[in-house]
Amino acid sequence: MSLAAAIRRRGNLLIAGGALVGIALPPLAEATRPLLLPLSAATMLLALLRVEPAALGGVLRRPLLALLVLGWVTAAVPLLVYVVLSAALPPDHAWLRGGVLIAAAPSVMSAAAFALLLGADAALLTVVALPSNALAPLVLPAAAALLGIGASLDPAAMALRLALLVGTAFGGAALVAAAVGRPRLRAAGPGLDTTLVVFVAVSALPCMADVGPALAEAPGEFAAALGFALGLNLALQAIGAVVFWRAPVRAALSAGLVTGSRNNVLLLAAIAGGADAGLGLVVACAQLTLFIAPAIVAPVYRCLLARRGQA
């Protein structure tokens, strides 16, 4: 097996490894923090090169499913998490407040990359991710205020960041596709997938800038918070897939993926200075689960795709 084939085959483990390197080497994670936006743009660009324009067009022409997924992850999931956790935890518990805020956070902009690696519907998640992030400056502060937490996002800064990310990724992908042609891009699919794995793994480094110090400061509390955050991620993925199970299997798995995997880097920035250490720890652990959960759920995704004949 060639190195490139090994990277593709073990991509989800390599991505988890990238996160672990970031935790083990906090100075490296901190040094790469300024690279997060260009790394995210490059990752999204690579993912878009693997998404057929016809697939994106199909989602936009029949937007009902995308709108239902967007409404589910934006409004229904935070409410569901609050109802379930508030029945077992006191109102000021870090796990309750953290769980609700995580559920209210937008989709990760690199959701399409994870969808490609797991066999889900990358076109659907690309369409869902854009309005999900555009709504974040309204949704996150509102959810935090209801929980009694100070949180803020600068709408202008958020809009600029989103415009840079989307403009660079979509514009770059369009230029590459025009210069190279779709047939050659399809032929280069394995090479693009290999590069995509590498970029996602490297992008895990800056995302761990707040995680390593949290682990060093309170390892026992970190382990408990990580168990909670990982359990929440996996449970939400399962619930999301079940809710949309009557949809095509790739769409159902995509709904599950975006239900559990959120943009916790944005959430950490929103609550900076307005949250206690316990809440910050839960959110930092949730960011780690974004990169380790794919290695856990990949066999389940493969099994479900095979059972419904879409492997």
Contacts in CASP RR format, 6 or more apart in sequence:
PFRMAT RR
TARGET T0000
AUTHOR 0000-0000-0000
METHOD contacts of the structure
MODEL  1
MSLAAAIRRRGNLLIAGGALVGIALPPLAEATRPLLLPLSAATMLLALLR
VEPAALGGVLRRPLLALLVLGWVTAAVPLLVYVVLSAALPPDHAWLRGGV
LIAAAPSVMSAAAFALLLGADAALLTVVALPSNALAPLVLPAAAALLGIG
ASLDPAAMALRLALLVGTAFGGAALVAAAVGRPRLRAAGPGLDTTLVVFV
AVSALPCMADVGPALAEAPGEFAAALGFALGLNLALQAIGAVVFWRAPVR
AALSAGLVTGSRNNVLLLAAIAGGADAGLGLVVACAQLTLFIAPAIVAPV
YRCLLARRGQA
1 9 0 8 1.000
4 190 0 8 1.000
4 191 0 8 1.000
4 194 0 8 1.000
5 190 0 8 1.000
7 14 0 8 1.000
7 194 0 8 1.000
7 197 0 8 1.000
7 198 0 8 1.000
8 190 0 8 1.000
8 193 0 8 1.000
8 194 0 8 1.000
8 197 0 8 1.000
11 117 0 8 1.000
11 197 0 8 1.000
11 201 0 8 1.000
12 117 0 8 1.000
12 118 0 8 1.000
12 294 0 8 1.000
12 295 0 8 1.000
12 298 0 8 1.000
13 295 0 8 1.000
14 197 0 8 1.000
14 198 0 8 1.000
14 201 0 8 1.000
15 117 0 8 1.000
15 197 0 8 1.000
15 200 0 8 1.000
15 201 0 8 1.000
15 204 0 8 1.000
15 291 0 8 1.000
15 294 0 8 1.000
15 295 0 8 1.000
16 291 0 8 1.000
16 292 0 8 1.000
16 294 0 8 1.000
16 295 0 8 1.000
17 201 0 8 1.000
17 204 0 8 1.000
17 291 0 8 1.000
18 201 0 8 1.000
18 202 0 8 1.000
18 204 0 8 1.000
18 205 0 8 1.000
18 291 0 8 1.000
19 204 0 8 1.000
19 205 0 8 1.000
19 207 0 8 1.000
19 208 0 8 1.000
19 211 0 8 1.000
19 288 0 8 1.000
19 291 0 8 1.000
19 292 0 8 1.000
21 28 0 8 1.000
21 204 0 8 1.000
21 205 0 8 1.000
22 28 0 8 1.000
22 29 0 8 1.000
22 204 0 8 1.000
22 205 0 8 1.000
22 208 0 8 1.000
22 209 0 8 1.000
22 211 0 8 1.000
22 212 0 8 1.000
23 29 0 8 1.000
23 208 0 8 1.000
23 211 0 8 1.000
23 212 0 8 1.000
23 215 0 8 1.000
23 288 0 8 1.000
24 212 0 8 1.000
26 208 0 8 1.000
26 209 0 8 1.000
26 212 0 8 1.000
26 213 0 8 1.000
26 216 0 8 1.000
28 205 0 8 1.000
29 205 0 8 1.000
29 206 0 8 1.000
29 207 0 8 1.000
29 208 0 8 1.000
29 209 0 8 1.000
29 211 0 8 1.000
29 212 0 8 1.000
30 209 0 8 1.000
32 39 0 8 1.000
32 202 0 8 1.000
32 205 0 8 1.000
32 206 0 8 1.000
32 209 0 8 1.000
33 206 0 8 1.000
33 209 0 8 1.000
34 206 0 8 1.000
35 206 0 8 1.000
36 203 0 8 1.000
36 206 0 8 1.000
36 207 0 8 1.000
36 265 0 8 1.000
37 161 0 8 1.000
37 164 0 8 1.000
37 165 0 8 1.000
39 199 0 8 1.000
39 202 0 8 1.000
39 203 0 8 1.000
39 206 0 8 1.000
40 109 0 8 1.000
40 110 0 8 1.000
40 165 0 8 1.000
40 203 0 8 1.000
41 164 0 8 1.000
41 165 0 8 1.000
41 168 0 8 1.000
41 169 0 8 1.000
42 199 0 8 1.000
43 110 0 8 1.000
43 113 0 8 1.000
43 196 0 8 1.000
43 199 0 8 1.000
43 200 0 8 1.000
43 203 0 8 1.000
44 109 0 8 1.000
44 110 0 8 1.000
44 112 0 8 1.000
44 113 0 8 1.000
44 165 0 8 1.000
44 166 0 8 1.000
44 169 0 8 1.000
45 168 0 8 1.000
45 169 0 8 1.000
45 172 0 8 1.000
45 173 0 8 1.000
45 176 0 8 1.000
46 113 0 8 1.000
46 192 0 8 1.000
46 195 0 8 1.000
46 196 0 8 1.000
46 199 0 8 1.000
47 110 0 8 1.000
47 112 0 8 1.000
47 113 0 8 1.000
47 115 0 8 1.000
47 116 0 8 1.000
47 122 0 8 1.000
47 126 0 8 1.000
47 196 0 8 1.000
48 112 0 8 1.000
48 126 0 8 1.000
48 169 0 8 1.000
48 170 0 8 1.000
48 173 0 8 1.000
49 173 0 8 1.000
49 176 0 8 1.000
49 177 0 8 1.000
49 185 0 8 1.000
49 192 0 8 1.000
50 116 0 8 1.000
50 122 0 8 1.000
50 185 0 8 1.000
50 189 0 8 1.000
50 192 0 8 1.000
50 193 0 8 1.000
50 196 0 8 1.000
51 112 0 8 1.000
51 116 0 8 1.000
51 122 0 8 1.000
51 123 0 8 1.000
51 126 0 8 1.000
52 123 0 8 1.000
52 182 0 8 1.000
53 177 0 8 1.000
53 182 0 8 1.000
55 121 0 8 1.000
55 122 0 8 1.000
55 123 0 8 1.000
56 123 0 8 1.000
56 126 0 8 1.000
56 127 0 8 1.000
57 123 0 8 1.000
58 123 0 8 1.000
59 65 0 8 1.000
59 66 0 8 1.000
59 123 0 8 1.000
59 124 0 8 1.000
59 126 0 8 1.000
59 127 0 8 1.000
60 127 0 8 1.000
63 127 0 8 1.000
65 124 0 8 1.000
65 244 0 8 1.000
65 247 0 8 1.000
65 251 0 8 1.000
66 124 0 8 1.000
66 127 0 8 1.000
66 128 0 8 1.000
68 244 0 8 1.000
69 124 0 8 1.000
69 128 0 8 1.000
69 244 0 8 1.000
69 254 0 8 1.000
69 255 0 8 1.000
69 258 0 8 1.000
70 128 0 8 1.000
70 131 0 8 1.000
70 132 0 8 1.000
72 240 0 8 1.000
72 243 0 8 1.000
72 244 0 8 1.000
72 255 0 8 1.000
72 259 0 8 1.000
73 107 0 8 1.000
73 128 0 8 1.000
73 132 0 8 1.000
73 258 0 8 1.000
73 259 0 8 1.000
74 104 0 8 1.000
74 106 0 8 1.000
74 132 0 8 1.000
74 135 0 8 1.000
74 139 0 8 1.000
77 103 0 8 1.000
77 104 0 8 1.000
77 236 0 8 1.000
77 259 0 8 1.000
78 100 0 8 1.000
78 103 0 8 1.000
78 104 0 8 1.000
78 143 0 8 1.000
80 103 0 8 1.000
80 239 0 8 1.000
81 99 0 8 1.000
81 100 0 8 1.000
81 102 0 8 1.000
81 103 0 8 1.000
81 232 0 8 1.000
81 236 0 8 1.000
82 96 0 8 1.000
82 100 0 8 1.000
82 103 0 8 1.000
85 95 0 8 1.000
85 96 0 8 1.000
85 99 0 8 1.000
85 100 0 8 1.000
86 96 0 8 1.000
89 95 0 8 1.000
89 96 0 8 1.000
90 96 0 8 1.000
94 225 0 8 1.000
94 276 0 8 1.000
94 278 0 8 1.000
94 279 0 8 1.000
94 280 0 8 1.000
94 281 0 8 1.000
94 282 0 8 1.000
95 225 0 8 1.000
95 228 0 8 1.000
95 282 0 8 1.000
97 147 0 8 1.000
97 149 0 8 1.000
97 279 0 8 1.000
97 282 0 8 1.000
98 279 0 8 1.000
98 280 0 8 1.000
98 282 0 8 1.000
98 283 0 8 1.000
98 286 0 8 1.000
99 232 0 8 1.000
99 282 0 8 1.000
99 286 0 8 1.000
100 143 0 8 1.000
100 147 0 8 1.000
101 140 0 8 1.000
101 143 0 8 1.000
101 144 0 8 1.000
101 147 0 8 1.000
101 149 0 8 1.000
101 151 0 8 1.000
101 267 0 8 1.000
101 271 0 8 1.000
101 279 0 8 1.000
101 283 0 8 1.000
102 229 0 8 1.000
102 232 0 8 1.000
102 262 0 8 1.000
102 264 0 8 1.000
102 267 0 8 1.000
102 282 0 8 1.000
102 283 0 8 1.000
102 286 0 8 1.000
103 232 0 8 1.000
103 236 0 8 1.000
103 262 0 8 1.000
104 139 0 8 1.000
104 140 0 8 1.000
104 143 0 8 1.000
105 136 0 8 1.000
105 140 0 8 1.000
105 262 0 8 1.000
105 263 0 8 1.000
105 264 0 8 1.000
105 266 0 8 1.000
105 267 0 8 1.000
106 129 0 8 1.000
106 132 0 8 1.000
106 133 0 8 1.000
106 135 0 8 1.000
106 136 0 8 1.000
106 139 0 8 1.000
106 140 0 8 1.000
106 262 0 8 1.000
106 263 0 8 1.000
106 266 0 8 1.000
107 125 0 8 1.000
107 128 0 8 1.000
107 129 0 8 1.000
107 132 0 8 1.000
107 133 0 8 1.000
107 258 0 8 1.000
107 261 0 8 1.000
107 262 0 8 1.000
107 263 0 8 1.000
108 114 0 8 1.000
108 129 0 8 1.000
108 261 0 8 1.000
108 262 0 8 1.000
108 263 0 8 1.000
108 290 0 8 1.000
109 129 0 8 1.000
109 133 0 8 1.000
109 165 0 8 1.000
109 263 0 8 1.000
110 200 0 8 1.000
110 203 0 8 1.000
111 125 0 8 1.000
111 126 0 8 1.000
111 128 0 8 1.000
111 129 0 8 1.000
111 257 0 8 1.000
111 258 0 8 1.000
111 261 0 8 1.000
112 122 0 8 1.000
112 123 0 8 1.000
112 125 0 8 1.000
112 126 0 8 1.000
112 129 0 8 1.000
113 122 0 8 1.000
113 196 0 8 1.000
113 199 0 8 1.000
113 200 0 8 1.000
114 120 0 8 1.000
114 200 0 8 1.000
114 257 0 8 1.000
114 261 0 8 1.000
114 294 0 8 1.000
115 121 0 8 1.000
115 122 0 8 1.000
115 124 0 8 1.000
115 125 0 8 1.000
115 254 0 8 1.000
115 257 0 8 1.000
116 122 0 8 1.000
116 193 0 8 1.000
116 196 0 8 1.000
117 193 0 8 1.000
117 196 0 8 1.000
117 197 0 8 1.000
117 200 0 8 1.000
117 294 0 8 1.000
117 298 0 8 1.000
118 253 0 8 1.000
118 257 0 8 1.000
118 294 0 8 1.000
118 297 0 8 1.000
118 298 0 8 1.000
118 301 0 8 1.000
119 250 0 8 1.000
119 253 0 8 1.000
119 301 0 8 1.000
119 305 0 8 1.000
120 250 0 8 1.000
120 253 0 8 1.000
120 254 0 8 1.000
120 257 0 8 1.000
120 301 0 8 1.000
121 248 0 8 1.000
121 250 0 8 1.000
121 251 0 8 1.000
121 253 0 8 1.000
121 254 0 8 1.000
122 254 0 8 1.000
124 250 0 8 1.000
124 251 0 8 1.000
124 254 0 8 1.000
125 254 0 8 1.000
125 257 0 8 1.000
125 258 0 8 1.000
128 258 0 8 1.000
129 258 0 8 1.000
130 162 0 8 1.000
130 166 0 8 1.000
132 258 0 8 1.000
133 158 0 8 1.000
133 162 0 8 1.000
133 263 0 8 1.000
133 266 0 8 1.000
134 159 0 8 1.000
134 162 0 8 1.000
136 153 0 8 1.000
136 158 0 8 1.000
136 263 0 8 1.000
136 266 0 8 1.000
136 270 0 8 1.000
137 153 0 8 1.000
137 154 0 8 1.000
137 155 0 8 1.000
137 158 0 8 1.000
140 151 0 8 1.000
140 153 0 8 1.000
140 266 0 8 1.000
140 267 0 8 1.000
140 270 0 8 1.000
141 150 0 8 1.000
141 151 0 8 1.000
141 152 0 8 1.000
141 153 0 8 1.000
141 270 0 8 1.000
143 151 0 8 1.000
144 150 0 8 1.000
144 151 0 8 1.000
144 270 0 8 1.000
144 271 0 8 1.000
145 151 0 8 1.000
149 271 0 8 1.000
149 274 0 8 1.000
149 275 0 8 1.000
149 279 0 8 1.000
150 271 0 8 1.000
150 273 0 8 1.000
150 274 0 8 1.000
150 275 0 8 1.000
151 270 0 8 1.000
151 271 0 8 1.000
151 274 0 8 1.000
151 275 0 8 1.000
152 270 0 8 1.000
153 266 0 8 1.000
153 269 0 8 1.000
153 270 0 8 1.000
176 185 0 8 1.000
177 185 0 8 1.000
180 188 0 8 1.000
185 192 0 8 1.000
200 291 0 8 1.000
204 291 0 8 1.000
207 265 0 8 1.000
207 287 0 8 1.000
207 290 0 8 1.000
207 291 0 8 1.000
208 287 0 8 1.000
208 288 0 8 1.000
210 268 0 8 1.000
210 284 0 8 1.000
210 287 0 8 1.000
211 284 0 8 1.000
211 285 0 8 1.000
211 287 0 8 1.000
211 288 0 8 1.000
214 222 0 8 1.000
214 280 0 8 1.000
214 281 0 8 1.000
214 284 0 8 1.000
214 285 0 8 1.000
215 222 0 8 1.000
218 277 0 8 1.000
218 281 0 8 1.000
221 278 0 8 1.000
221 281 0 8 1.000
222 281 0 8 1.000
222 285 0 8 1.000
225 278 0 8 1.000
225 281 0 8 1.000
225 282 0 8 1.000
225 284 0 8 1.000
225 285 0 8 1.000
226 285 0 8 1.000
226 288 0 8 1.000
226 289 0 8 1.000
227 285 0 8 1.000
228 282 0 8 1.000
228 285 0 8 1.000
229 282 0 8 1.000
229 285 0 8 1.000
229 286 0 8 1.000
229 288 0 8 1.000
229 289 0 8 1.000
230 285 0 8 1.000
230 289 0 8 1.000
230 292 0 8 1.000
230 293 0 8 1.000
231 289 0 8 1.000
232 260 0 8 1.000
232 286 0 8 1.000
232 289 0 8 1.000
233 260 0 8 1.000
233 261 0 8 1.000
233 286 0 8 1.000
233 289 0 8 1.000
233 290 0 8 1.000
233 293 0 8 1.000
234 260 0 8 1.000
234 293 0 8 1.000
234 296 0 8 1.000
234 297 0 8 1.000
236 256 0 8 1.000
236 259 0 8 1.000
236 260 0 8 1.000
237 256 0 8 1.000
237 257 0 8 1.000
237 259 0 8 1.000
237 260 0 8 1.000
237 261 0 8 1.000
237 293 0 8 1.000
237 297 0 8 1.000
238 256 0 8 1.000
239 256 0 8 1.000
239 259 0 8 1.000
240 252 0 8 1.000
240 255 0 8 1.000
240 256 0 8 1.000
240 259 0 8 1.000
240 260 0 8 1.000
241 252 0 8 1.000
241 253 0 8 1.000
241 255 0 8 1.000
241 256 0 8 1.000
241 259 0 8 1.000
241 304 0 8 1.000
243 255 0 8 1.000
244 251 0 8 1.000
244 252 0 8 1.000
244 255 0 8 1.000
244 256 0 8 1.000
245 252 0 8 1.000
246 252 0 8 1.000
247 255 0 8 1.000
248 310 0 8 1.000
249 304 0 8 1.000
249 305 0 8 1.000
249 308 0 8 1.000
249 309 0 8 1.000
249 310 0 8 1.000
250 305 0 8 1.000
250 310 0 8 1.000
253 301 0 8 1.000
253 304 0 8 1.000
253 305 0 8 1.000
260 293 0 8 1.000
261 290 0 8 1.000
261 293 0 8 1.000
262 286 0 8 1.000
262 290 0 8 1.000
264 283 0 8 1.000
264 284 0 8 1.000
264 286 0 8 1.000
264 287 0 8 1.000
264 290 0 8 1.000
265 287 0 8 1.000
267 283 0 8 1.000
267 286 0 8 1.000
268 280 0 8 1.000
268 283 0 8 1.000
268 284 0 8 1.000
268 287 0 8 1.000
271 279 0 8 1.000
271 280 0 8 1.000
271 283 0 8 1.000
275 283 0 8 1.000
302 311 0 8 1.000
305 311 0 8 1.000
END
